[in-house]
């Protein structure tokens, strides 16, 4: 009998081809049309599924990774989850050096996916032996039969989005996109998409979102690394205290910086106005969008795509938790708590 069941062999078949969803209420007073590339629809709930699959399969093709080997990586959480998910399916072990800034939700998810997790202090220099960059390097050296993904300095990070996310956006907008707005951490997402879009139309504006406390915006403008720009901030997966080679600064037209507080509230606003339950960096992207609109960046003919990197479930103990928001000083009369819960006895 013919087997015509419409099924996937495993969860990896669901990676990519994420939807483009029109923003309606939160951008109702802006000129132009705005669409979110919602990467939370990937099976690992983030855009990092794309690079995990791409880099691992490249290593397999080159013969440097075999079943039973160990994958090592530096991560704020999302890449780690994606690597752990791919490792389960393909039969690899996974060791992850994670920033202490990562939410407890993310760390619990990594452990649930079978990864060995090493939580490293967030606010130390990148070359400090305790930093998650250096811990990952040490784990790689100490683990026979391991590969270090090294997403911050891996050209394949860019290539994954050049070959998938960029073409998807171009096709979904029928080539009419005028602006791409995306957060920049490792820089692979924005750089890969930008590289593809610029090849199709050099006039597409590529705008990166950076955090206060990060060096990326100033480096883009001056090509100088300024340590004085570095100070602690709360947003995960956005900005950097080093310059990743996975960021192709030549493909990015400009950066804007956003605050921790504004980004947190904008993420909540996306949930309450658009029904999109997305992560901290998605809030940051739309917070940057607000600045761009105020500056007159857009016209009535603008077709703007904003990358929403991950799902809101990763931040239940942070931006969607009133206690955490209050502890950060983010709740006030303008930004009250979310709707109260009433317990019936």
C-alpha positions as CSV (number, residue, x, y, z in Angstrom):
1,X,0.0,0.0,0.0
2,X,1.3,3.4,-0.9
3,X,2.5,5.4,2.1
4,X,1.1,8.9,1.5
5,X,0.9,10.1,5.1
6,X,1.6,13.8,5.4
7,X,4.2,13.6,8.2
8,X,7.6,14.9,9.2
9,X,10.4,12.4,9.9
10,X,11.4,14.4,13.0
11,X,11.2,18.0,14.4
12,X,14.1,19.1,12.2
13,X,11.9,19.1,9.2
14,X,10.0,22.1,10.7
15,X,13.0,24.4,10.7
16,X,12.6,27.5,8.5
17,X,9.8,28.8,6.3
18,X,8.5,30.9,9.3
19,X,5.5,33.2,8.6
20,X,5.5,36.9,7.9
21,X,2.8,38.5,10.0
22,X,1.4,42.0,9.5
23,X,1.6,44.3,12.5
24,X,-1.6,46.3,12.9
25,X,-2.2,48.1,16.1
26,X,1.3,48.8,17.4
27,X,2.2,50.5,14.2
28,X,-1.2,52.0,13.3
29,X,0.1,55.6,13.4
30,X,3.3,54.9,11.4
31,X,3.8,55.6,7.7
32,X,4.3,52.4,5.7
33,X,3.5,48.7,6.2
34,X,5.1,46.6,8.8
35,X,5.6,42.8,8.9
36,X,7.1,40.6,11.6
37,X,9.3,37.6,10.6
38,X,8.2,35.4,13.6
39,X,11.0,33.0,14.2
40,X,9.3,31.5,17.3
41,X,7.5,29.3,14.8
42,X,10.6,27.2,14.4
43,X,10.4,23.9,16.4
44,X,13.1,25.2,18.9
45,X,11.1,28.5,19.1
46,X,13.9,30.7,17.8
47,X,15.9,31.7,14.8
48,X,18.9,29.8,16.1
49,X,17.4,26.5,14.8
50,X,18.6,27.6,11.4
51,X,22.3,28.0,12.4
52,X,22.3,24.9,14.6
53,X,21.2,22.7,11.7
54,X,23.3,24.5,9.1
55,X,26.6,24.4,11.0
56,X,26.2,20.8,12.3
57,X,25.3,19.4,8.9
58,X,28.3,21.3,7.4
59,X,30.5,19.6,9.9
60,X,29.0,16.2,9.0
61,X,29.6,16.7,5.3
62,X,33.2,17.6,6.1
63,X,33.6,14.5,8.2
64,X,34.7,16.3,11.3
65,X,31.6,15.2,13.3
66,X,30.4,11.7,13.9
67,X,27.6,10.2,16.1
68,X,28.6,10.1,19.7
69,X,30.8,13.2,19.4
70,X,30.2,16.3,21.5
71,X,29.0,19.8,20.5
72,X,30.3,22.7,22.5
73,X,29.0,26.2,22.4
74,X,28.8,29.7,24.0
75,X,25.2,30.8,24.2
76,X,22.7,33.1,25.9
77,X,20.2,30.3,25.7
78,X,18.6,30.1,22.3
79,X,21.5,28.7,20.3
80,X,22.1,26.2,23.0
81,X,18.5,25.0,22.9
82,X,18.7,24.6,19.2
83,X,22.0,22.7,19.3
84,X,20.7,20.4,22.1
85,X,17.6,19.7,20.0
86,X,19.6,18.9,16.9
87,X,22.0,16.8,19.0
88,X,19.2,14.6,20.3
89,X,18.0,13.8,16.9
90,X,21.4,13.2,15.4
91,X,23.0,11.4,18.3
92,X,25.5,13.9,19.7
93,X,26.4,15.1,23.2
94,X,26.1,18.7,24.0
95,X,28.0,21.0,26.4
96,X,27.0,24.6,26.8
97,X,28.6,27.6,28.5
98,X,25.8,30.0,29.3
99,X,25.7,33.6,30.5
100,X,24.3,34.2,34.0
101,X,22.1,36.8,32.3
102,X,20.1,34.1,30.7
103,X,16.7,33.6,32.2
104,X,16.2,30.6,34.6
105,X,13.6,29.4,32.1
106,X,16.2,29.1,29.4
107,X,18.7,27.3,31.7
108,X,16.0,24.8,32.7
109,X,15.1,24.2,29.1
110,X,18.7,23.4,28.2
111,X,19.0,20.9,31.1
112,X,15.7,19.3,30.0
113,X,17.1,18.9,26.5
114,X,20.0,16.8,27.9
115,X,22.7,19.4,27.7
116,X,25.5,19.8,30.3
117,X,25.2,23.5,31.3
118,X,27.9,25.7,32.7
119,X,26.6,29.1,33.9
120,X,29.2,31.8,33.7
121,X,29.2,35.4,35.1
122,X,27.8,37.8,32.5
123,X,29.6,41.0,33.5
124,X,33.3,40.0,33.0
125,X,35.6,40.9,30.1
126,X,35.4,38.5,27.1
127,X,39.0,37.4,27.7
128,X,38.3,36.6,31.4
129,X,38.8,32.8,32.0
130,X,35.3,32.8,33.7
131,X,33.6,34.3,30.7
132,X,31.3,32.0,28.7
133,X,33.5,32.5,25.7
134,X,36.6,31.2,27.5
135,X,34.8,28.5,29.4
136,X,33.5,27.1,26.0
137,X,37.0,27.1,24.6
138,X,38.2,25.2,27.7
139,X,35.4,22.6,27.4
140,X,36.3,22.0,23.8
141,X,40.0,21.5,24.6
142,X,39.2,19.1,27.5
143,X,36.6,17.1,25.6
144,X,38.0,14.5,23.0
145,X,35.8,14.2,19.9
146,X,34.2,17.6,20.3
147,X,33.6,20.6,18.0
148,X,33.2,24.2,19.0
149,X,30.4,25.9,17.1
150,X,31.8,29.4,17.9
151,X,28.8,31.2,16.5
152,X,30.4,34.7,17.1
153,X,33.2,34.0,14.8
154,X,31.8,31.4,12.4
155,X,31.0,32.5,8.8
156,X,28.5,29.7,8.6
157,X,26.3,31.7,11.0
158,X,25.9,34.3,8.3
159,X,25.6,31.7,5.6
160,X,22.7,30.0,7.3
161,X,20.6,33.1,7.0
162,X,21.9,34.0,3.6
163,X,20.6,30.7,2.3
164,X,17.3,30.5,4.1
165,X,15.9,33.6,6.0
166,X,16.9,36.1,3.4
167,X,15.4,34.3,0.4
168,X,12.2,33.6,2.5
169,X,11.8,37.3,3.2
170,X,12.4,38.3,-0.4
171,X,9.8,35.8,-1.6
172,X,7.3,36.6,1.1
173,X,7.4,40.4,0.2
174,X,7.6,39.7,-3.5
175,X,10.8,41.7,-3.6
176,X,9.0,44.8,-2.3
177,X,10.8,45.1,1.0
178,X,12.4,48.5,1.6
179,X,13.7,48.1,5.2
180,X,14.9,45.3,7.4
181,X,15.0,45.9,11.1
182,X,16.8,43.2,13.2
183,X,18.6,43.0,16.5
184,X,22.4,42.3,16.4
185,X,24.1,39.9,18.8
186,X,26.4,37.5,17.0
187,X,25.3,39.4,13.9
188,X,24.7,36.3,11.9
189,X,21.0,36.9,11.4
190,X,21.1,40.5,10.3
191,X,24.3,40.0,8.2
192,X,23.1,36.9,6.3
193,X,19.7,38.4,5.5
194,X,21.2,41.7,4.6
195,X,23.8,40.1,2.3
196,X,21.0,38.3,0.3
197,X,18.7,41.3,0.2
198,X,21.4,43.7,-0.9
199,X,22.3,41.3,-3.8
200,X,18.7,41.5,-4.9
201,X,18.3,45.3,-4.3
202,X,21.1,47.4,-3.1
203,X,18.6,50.1,-1.9
204,X,17.1,47.9,0.8
205,X,17.8,49.7,4.1
206,X,19.4,47.4,6.8
207,X,19.0,48.7,10.3
208,X,20.5,47.0,13.3
209,X,19.2,47.3,16.9
210,X,21.9,47.5,19.6
211,X,21.7,47.8,23.4
212,X,23.0,50.6,25.6
213,X,26.1,49.0,27.2
214,X,27.2,47.4,23.9
215,X,30.0,48.3,21.6
216,X,28.4,47.5,18.2
217,X,26.8,50.8,17.2
218,X,29.9,52.9,17.8
219,X,32.1,50.3,16.1
220,X,29.9,50.4,13.1
221,X,30.2,54.2,12.9
222,X,33.9,54.6,13.7
223,X,35.5,51.1,13.3
224,X,36.9,51.6,16.8
225,X,36.4,49.3,19.7
226,X,35.6,51.5,22.7
227,X,35.7,49.7,26.1
228,X,34.0,52.8,27.6
229,X,30.8,51.9,25.9
230,X,30.6,48.7,27.9
231,X,28.4,48.4,31.0
232,X,25.9,45.9,32.3
233,X,22.5,45.7,30.6
234,X,19.6,43.2,30.9
235,X,18.5,42.3,27.4
236,X,19.6,38.8,26.4
237,X,21.0,38.0,22.9
238,X,21.4,41.6,21.9
239,X,24.6,43.7,21.7
240,X,28.1,42.6,22.6
241,X,31.2,43.5,24.6
242,X,33.4,42.3,21.7
243,X,33.3,42.5,18.0
244,X,32.0,39.3,16.4
245,X,33.4,38.4,13.0
246,X,30.0,36.9,12.3
247,X,28.8,40.5,11.9
248,X,29.3,41.9,8.4
249,X,29.2,45.6,9.3
250,X,29.5,46.6,5.6
251,X,26.0,45.2,5.0
252,X,24.3,47.2,7.7
253,X,23.3,50.8,7.0
254,X,22.9,52.1,10.5
255,X,22.3,51.1,14.1
256,X,20.0,52.4,16.8
257,X,20.2,51.7,20.5
258,X,17.4,50.8,22.8
259,X,16.9,50.6,26.5
260,X,16.2,47.6,28.7
261,X,13.1,49.1,30.1
262,X,11.5,50.3,26.9
263,X,12.2,46.9,25.2
264,X,10.6,45.0,28.0
265,X,7.4,47.1,27.9
266,X,7.2,46.9,24.1
267,X,7.4,43.1,24.2
268,X,4.5,43.2,26.6
269,X,2.7,45.6,24.3
270,X,3.1,43.2,21.4
271,X,1.4,40.5,23.4
272,X,-1.5,42.7,24.5
273,X,-2.0,44.5,21.2
274,X,-1.0,42.1,18.5
275,X,-1.5,38.7,20.3
276,X,2.2,37.9,19.6
277,X,3.9,36.4,22.6
278,X,7.5,37.0,21.8
279,X,10.8,37.5,23.5
280,X,12.8,40.4,24.9
281,X,14.7,41.0,21.6
282,X,11.5,41.2,19.7
283,X,10.4,44.0,22.0
284,X,13.8,45.6,21.4
285,X,13.3,45.5,17.7
286,X,10.0,47.3,17.8
287,X,11.3,49.7,20.4
288,X,13.9,50.6,17.8
289,X,11.1,50.8,15.2
290,X,9.4,53.5,17.3
291,X,12.6,55.6,17.3
292,X,12.9,55.2,13.5
293,X,9.4,56.3,13.0
294,X,9.9,59.4,15.1
295,X,13.0,60.3,13.0
296,X,10.9,60.1,9.8
297,X,12.7,57.0,8.5
298,X,9.6,55.6,6.8
299,X,7.2,56.8,4.1
300,X,3.8,55.6,3.0
301,X,5.6,53.4,0.5
302,X,7.8,51.7,3.0
303,X,7.6,47.9,3.3
304,X,9.3,47.1,6.6
305,X,10.2,43.6,7.9
306,X,11.2,43.2,11.6
307,X,12.8,40.0,12.7
308,X,11.2,38.6,15.9
309,X,14.0,36.1,17.1
310,X,12.2,34.0,19.7
311,X,9.2,33.1,21.7
312,X,8.0,34.7,24.9
313,X,8.0,31.5,26.9
314,X,11.7,31.9,27.3
315,X,11.1,35.0,29.5
316,X,8.4,34.0,32.0
317,X,10.7,34.7,34.9
318,X,11.8,38.0,33.5
319,X,9.9,40.5,31.4
320,X,6.5,38.7,31.8
321,X,7.0,38.4,35.5
322,X,5.7,41.4,37.5
323,X,8.0,40.7,40.4
324,X,11.1,40.8,38.2
325,X,9.9,43.9,36.4
326,X,9.3,45.7,39.7
327,X,12.7,44.7,41.0
328,X,14.2,46.4,38.0
329,X,12.2,49.5,38.6
330,X,10.3,49.0,35.4
331,X,6.8,49.3,36.8
332,X,5.2,52.6,37.5
333,X,1.9,54.5,37.0
334,X,2.5,54.7,33.3
335,X,3.5,51.0,33.0
336,X,1.4,49.2,35.6
337,X,1.3,45.5,36.4
338,X,-0.4,43.1,34.0
339,X,-4.0,42.2,34.7
340,X,-4.4,40.7,38.2
341,X,-5.3,37.0,38.8
342,X,-8.5,36.4,40.9
343,X,-8.6,33.2,42.8
344,X,-12.1,31.9,43.5
345,X,-12.4,30.1,46.9
